[in-house]
Amino acid sequence: MGSKELEDEVIQLLEKPGALSVVQAGDPVLRQKIDPYDGQLDDTLLHKLIARIRETMEQIHGCVGVAAPQVGLRLRLAVLATPGELSARLIRSRQQPVPFTVLINPSYQAMGSQRAASFEGCLSVPGWQAVVSRPDVIRLTREDEAGHHLVEKYSGLGARIVQHETDHLDGTLYLDRAEVRSLSTTELVASRWGPAGVASAAAQFDFPLP
């Protein structure tokens, strides 16, 4: 996509008041591998876009990340953060919360062979969750909103969020990596399986865990 075309799309998007609309599964923009960002937007417009995507993320209960394709933009960018209530629970369980982070041109690699399985959901596939096995520790390469090149280590929930959002930029939905036999409504995951119920779900639905 050319710089002018992308710029026009972003300007039109930002003209709409309030939180941005989330694109739903079935829209081709969610299935496109996004080319690297190379400065198609000026800094002011980029920062305004990031602020609106962050605003959208923070207005959705329990949301931990939004990728640009989810608001209809073919842009290799995503934002993520664990909201306050979740961050507090993570701290109590001695896990690391994720501060607000901007991913520009992210890519990740597994560090070691350890994997973890957990139920995942997605704003673009509302009402459903499924178990996804992912590397538990990753090395993330990204740029931030200031253009700094960064290499960072993520583990646990942070690693899962980074992988989920980066996958969006490669046209991949979590369902592509999920154990389809585990597909459940969000309400059922909360009421029956719960955060520690993956092993029980695997036993009852007969699928392997890492």
N, C-alpha and C positions, 0 to 999 in steps of 0.2 A: 504494500500500500504506500502511495506517495505521501510526502509530508503534508501537502495542502489538503488532500482528501482526509487524512487522519485528523488534522487540525480542525477542519470543518465539522467532522463528526463529534469531536470533543466539545467544541463550542456549542453546538446544538444540544448536546447532552446536558451541559452545565447551565443552559438557559432555563431548563425545567426546574421549578422549585422543589424543595424537599428531598427526601431520600431517593436514590436512583432505583429504577425498576430492575429486578433480577430476572435475567433470561432463563427460561425453563428448558429442560431436556427436550430435544427435538429441533432446536434452533441450530443450524449448521455452524454458527460461530463457536459453539462449544466443542466442535469436532475438528477444528483447524489447528495445525501446529503453527504457532505464532513466531514470526521472524524476530531476531534480536532487535531491541530498541537501540537506535543510533542517533538520538537527538532530534527526532522529527518534531517535537514540541518545544517551544521556548520554555525557559525555567518557570516563568510566572504561570503559564497555562498548565504545565506539568504539576506544579505544587497545588494549584486550585483543584485539579482532577484528583490528586491523592487525598486532599482534604475531604472532597465529596464522597469518595469511595470509603474513606474512614468513617465519615458521618453515617453512611449507609450501614456499614458493618456494626457500628455501635448502637444503632437503633433497632437491630434485630436481636431479640432475646437469645442468648446462648451462642451467638455467632462468633467464630474464632478466625474467620478469614474470608476475603472476597478477592477474586481474580478479575482482571479487566474484561475478559470474555464474558463473564457473568453479568456485566452491565452493557454488553453488546459491542465492546471495543476490541479490535484486533491489535492488542498492545501487550507486549511481554512484561506485564507488571501485575503485582498482587500486593495486598496488605494483610497483615495478620496481627492478632493479639488475643490473649486470654482475658475475658472480661473479669471485673472485680470479684464477683462471687466465686467463679471458677478458680481464679488466681489464689484466693484465700484458701480454698480447699486443697489446692496443690501444695501451698506452703505448709499447711497442717500435716499433709502426708509426706513432707520432705521432698517434694518435687519442685522443679523449677518452672515458675510461670513464664509466659512469653510476653515481653513488653511490646508496645506497638512497633512494628517492623515493616519496612518497605522492601519488597523484592523486585528488583529490576534485572532482567536477563538472568534469572536464577537457574542453577542446575545442581543436582545432588548426586552423591555416590555413597553407597553403603560402606560403613567402617566395621569390618568384622562380619561374622556370619549370623549373629544373633538377630532373631526376628520376634515380633510381638503381634498378637492378633487382638483386634478390638472392633466393636461396632462403630461404623462411620455413617454419617448422613451428609446431605449436601443441600444447599439452598436451591439448587437447580433441579433437584429431585425431591421435592418436599413430601413429607409424610412417611418416608421409608428410611430404613437403615439396614446395613448388612455387615457381616464380619469381613474385615480386610486384614491380611497379614502383610506387614511391612518391615523393612530393616529398622531395628530399634535405635541404632546410632548411625548418623549420617554426617558427611562433610558437605556443607552448603557453600557454593560459590555464587555471589550476587554483587550487584551494585546497589547503592542507596540513592536517595533522592538528590544528594549532593554530588553524585557521580563517583563516589569512592568505591574502589574495588575491594571486596571483603571475602575472606574465607573463614567459615565458622563451623563449630561442631554443635550438633543438636542431638538430643536423646529423648526418649519417652514421648510424651504428648507433643512436645515441641517439634520433634522429628516427624511425627505423623502429620501435623498441621502443615509443615513446610512441604512435605511430599504431596499432600492432597492439593495444595494451592499451585505448586509447580506443575503438577500433572495437568491442571486445567490449561496451562499455557502450551501444552503439547497435544491438546485435543483429547485428553484422557479423562473419563469420569471414574469415580471410585468404584462404580459397578463393574467396570472392566477388570478390576483386580479383586473383586469380592467373591466370597463363597456364596454362590447364588442360593444354595439351599437354606442359608441363614436369613434370607430377606424377610424382614418383619416391619410392621408399622412402628412408627416412632413411639406411639402410646404403649404398644406391647413390649418394646424393648425396655421402656421405663418401668412398667408394672410387673413384668415377668422375669426378664433377664437381668436388668440392672447393670451397674458398672462392672460387677465381678461375675456376671453370668455367662461369659463367653464359653467357659469349659462345659457348663451345663447345656448350652445351646448346641455345642459341637457334639456332645454325647447324644442328645435327643434328635438332632437333625442328621447325625452320622456323617460328619466331615472332619478331616484331620486338622490339628493345630500344630504350629511349629514347635 
